[in-house]
Amino acid sequence: MLWGGLLSVLLGQLFSVAVGQSLISDVTEAEAFLEYYDNLAAQTWPGIVQKLWNYNYNLTEFTRQEMIAARLQYSEFSKLGRVNASRFDTANFPANITRQLKKIIVNVGENAFRDKDKLQELKDLKSQMKTRYSGATACNRPRNTEDACMPFVPDAENLMASSRDYTELLYLWTSWRDATGPGTRQIFAGYVELSNLAAQDNGENAVHLALTLKSTARSSSSDQPDKGAMWRSWYEVDNLEEQVDNIYKQLRPLYTNLHAYIRRKLYNVYGPNLINLRGPIPAHLLGHMWASEWANLLDIAKPYPKKQAIDITSNLIAKGYNVRRMFEVADEFYTSMGLLPVPDGFYNKSRLTKPEDGRSVVCHAMAWEFYDQKDFRVSMCAEVSMDDFLTAHHELGHVQYFNQYRDLPIVFRLSACPAVGEAIGDVVAISAFTPEHLHKIGLLDELIQDEEADLNFLMTMALEKIAFLPFSIIVDKWRWGVFNGSITADQYNARWWHLRNKYQGITPPVPRDETDLDPASIYHVSADVSYTRYFLAYVLQFQLYQSLCRHAGHVGPLHKCDLYNSTQAGKALGDMLKLGISKPWPEALYVATGQRQFDGAALVEYFRPLTDWLVEQNRQNGDQPGWPDREWVPPLPQDWSPGVSAGRDSSMSTLLCAGIIATSLLAN
């Protein structure tokens, strides 16, 4: 059936509602509607996702316009579905029926925008932000120098990881922000305004429908007064921000001790003029464009330099791995636990490496669900490396989720909450990265088991996991403030750096002002992706890991647990995944863990041996965790030319992607 025909059928349903304005309490009619909705979505949504995939795989103006049109089609479908679902009085309905109707009503998100022109404008602004990000380049010398500039992935990313040249890193850091930020400020302001109006419509429309049709669906404009509140509503709790703050207080000592230790190591490299042992760390020195993870500093951070540290890249290459083989090994981990393999056609339909024909594509790793119960894909620009080996395990966690909940009604085919969806693959990746497992599958030549090797391993993990925690909080803390108006446009950049200093203990290496928009240098800000999911996922992955290790019968330190071949652990995980979003996330979490709330205790336990060691090292060095000289900023190096800023990119060139997890069509 063509799209117009599908809408006509729904509109016919709406006409009967408008005429009768009667409340339907017959559960059989509700069941019939839900079956109809499910079938209609199954016919419609795969084609919409295909348009998003086409854009992701070939970034042209034609595919961009098709992607925008597809999103607008989905918007109309969502709004009509909401009105139809609101016809029912669910007071005496079974919980399963009530929850399906509620999800259709409240999951509309920005698609609830009543003004179609403004909705199209919002989607265009979001596309422009992604476009700017994709077209940006970074330069390791002044931008007007020949061959100075390069794409972010993989060139600038790799250089940020490997260079220890202070000035070269400064050029890369500054030029990337010059290319992504200043020209985005006006676009971003419009995006904020329209996103808030859409969120308000989402809340107000649900209330209007509940009151007009006397539906028992519950929502209110006060629940979603702005986009940040709309994002938080996905977690179905009233105090998400408070929960996040409380969990971080539990974990902060791990971060501040790691921060002090790394600051000392950077002091040894760059000296007292560029590193203050009581101050924040210059943001460009942490081996990563956003300083969100510090794994690339392992060469200077390893507790015992002469002892084993895990980097399997050379072994992957030596043993003839290609990208497909990395995914096959990751898939075999899941099946060893009694979980489901990737579907037939996965490798033919996925795009795992960068095309060689020169087309522009989205390289950010994403998992895709096409809503036909069998077509699940991954897109990325993978290389044979340890990082991408682990990314394969992560992305197949999303695919495993799709596979497990595929038989649910289509409205329930989502992760229990965004954090749960992100955590699943990392639970398996944590296990796959243990020295015991890597040795078992032949990717680690020698297994050294002593305290020094353990501390090297835990440091490797901490540079990724612990370093990430404060960053994963501030991205949305900043946006929540922007959306609710407590951070005004004339304070965007200043408040951003206030949060980065307060939580991360880092400082910009060059002066910043309100012509800049440094958050736009982050993919998830430019791509309109909520970020709190990642903080909660990093907490939850260890919580799940600890529980699954108990199911597996593991005895000993948590960081030595390998879930490979444990069908008991696989069953507990699979039972949770099968629920999709049919139950609130605390109930789904309880199935696997026996707990109904996020808890950082497992993460603390995992890293306790390293934390104790860091505390002692900092004591011996006379280093105080924290950054009491918080206002300190580094001097500019003598060989720095401020002319790099003259190359600020205000043009739009290559196009970027349709979204981070194209799996979450329902979640905007």
C-alpha positions, 0 to 999 in steps of 0.5 A: 500500500502506498504511503498516502493510502496508509494515511487515508486509512488512519484518517478514516479512523480519526474521522470516526473518533471526531464524529463520535467523541465517544470513549471506547472501553471494549478491550477487544476493540483496543486489541484490534486497533493495536494489531492494525497499528502493528501491521501498518507500522510493519509495512511502513517503517522499513521503508522509512529506515531505508531512506535513513540508511541511504543517507548514511551510506551516501551523503548527498543533497538528494539523499538528505532531502529523502531522509528529511521527507521520510522523517516527516512521514514518520512524524505524521504516522506518529501523530495519527497513531497517538490520536487513535490510541487516545480513543480508549478508556484503559481503566479496566484493560490488561496492563500489556494493552494499556502500556502499548497504548501509552507508548503510542501516545507518549513516544511521539516526541518532537513529531508532536509538533503541530506546526508542520512548517516548523517541524520541517524547519527543525529537521532541516536545522538538525540536518545542517548541524550534522552537515557542518560536523561532517564537513569539518577538518582539523589541521596540525599547523596553520590552516593556510599551510599546505597539507596541514588539514585532514578529516577527523576520522581517521587522520586527526583522531589518530594523530591526537592519539599518538602525538606528544607534540604540545603545539601540534596537538594545540593546532588540531584541538583548536582548528577542529573547534574553529571548524565546527563551532562558530558557524553553528551558533545561529543554527543551534539557537534556532534548533533549541527554540524549535526543539523546546516548542516541539517538546511542549507540544508533545506534552500538551497534546497528550494532555489534550487528548487525555482530557478531550477523550477522557483517556487514562493516558497520563502526561502533562506539559509540565512533564515536558516543558523543554527538550531536556525534560522530554529526554529525561521522560524516557526513563520513566522516573521523576528524579533522573538528574538527582539519581545521576548526581548521586551515582556520580558522588559514589564514583567521583573518588575513582576519577579524582585519583586517576586524574591526579595520577595522569596529571603527574605523568603529563607533568613528567612529559611537558614540564611545570610550565605547561602542567600545574600539579594543583590545577586542571589539565589542558584539554588537548593533552589527553589523547582524545579530541574531546578528552572523554577517554584517555586510553591513548595515554597508556604508554605513559600511564602504565603502572609497570612499564615492563609488564604485559599491557593489553593491545591486541592490534598487532596480533589481529594483523599478524593472524590475518584478521579482517573486519568481517572476522572481528565481527564473526569472533564477536558473534561467536561470543554471543552464541557461546552464551546460548544467545542468538547469532546475527541474522542471515544477510547481516554481512551482505547488508551491513557496511562495516568498512569505509567504501573505496569509491570515494563517496562520503559516508557516516563513519560513526558506528551505529546499529540499525533495526529495519522493523521487519524482524530479520533485517538488522545491520551495522554501519561503521568505518572499521579497521583491524584494531583492538578498538574496533574489535571491541566496538564489534562486540558493542554493536552486536549487543544492539543487534542481539537486543533487536533479535531477542525482542523481534517477536514483540508488538512493534511499539515494544521493540525498543531497549528498556531505556536508552542506557540499557540498550547501550550497556548490553554490548559493553557487558560482553566487551568487558568480558571479551577484553579480559586477558584470560579470554584473549589468551583463550581465543589466541589473541594474547600470546602469553597470559601473565597472572600477577598483581603487576599485570592485573594493575596494568590491565585495570589501568587500561580499563580505567583510562577508558571507563573511569575517565569517561564518567564526568564527561558523560554527565556534563554533555547533557547537564549543559544541554539541560541548562540550555533547553530550560533557559538557565544557560542563556545564549550569551553564556553557552561557551562560558558555562560549558567550560565551567562544567568541564572544569568542575566535573572533569578538571580540564581547561581550554588550552587557548582562550575561548569566548562566546563566538565559539560553540565548543560543544558543537565539536562533539558528534552527539551535540551536532547530531542531537543525541542525548548523552546521559544514556552513556553515563548510566550505561557505563554504570549499568554495564558493570552492574550487569557484568557482576550479576552475570558473573554470579550466574556463571559461577565465577569465583575471584576478583570481578575483573577476571570473570569471563562469560564465554561459554556460560549459557546460564549467564546467557539465559539471564541476559536473554530473558531481560532482552526479550522484554524490550520496553514491554516492562519499565526498565526497573522490572527488566533490570530485576530479571537479570540482576535482582536489582531495580535501580542503577548502582555504581557499587559493582564499578567500584568493586571492579576497580578497587585494586587499582583505586587503592594503588592510585591512592598510594601513588598519589600519596607518595608523589605528594599529589592532591586529588582535585584541582584547587588551582581551578582558575589556572590556564596554561601559557601559549607556546612560543611556536604557536601562531594564532592565525589558525583561528582565521580559518574558521569554517563557516561553510557547509560541505559534505553531509552527515548522518541521519542519527546515532542509533538508527535503531531508535526510530521511535525515540527521535 
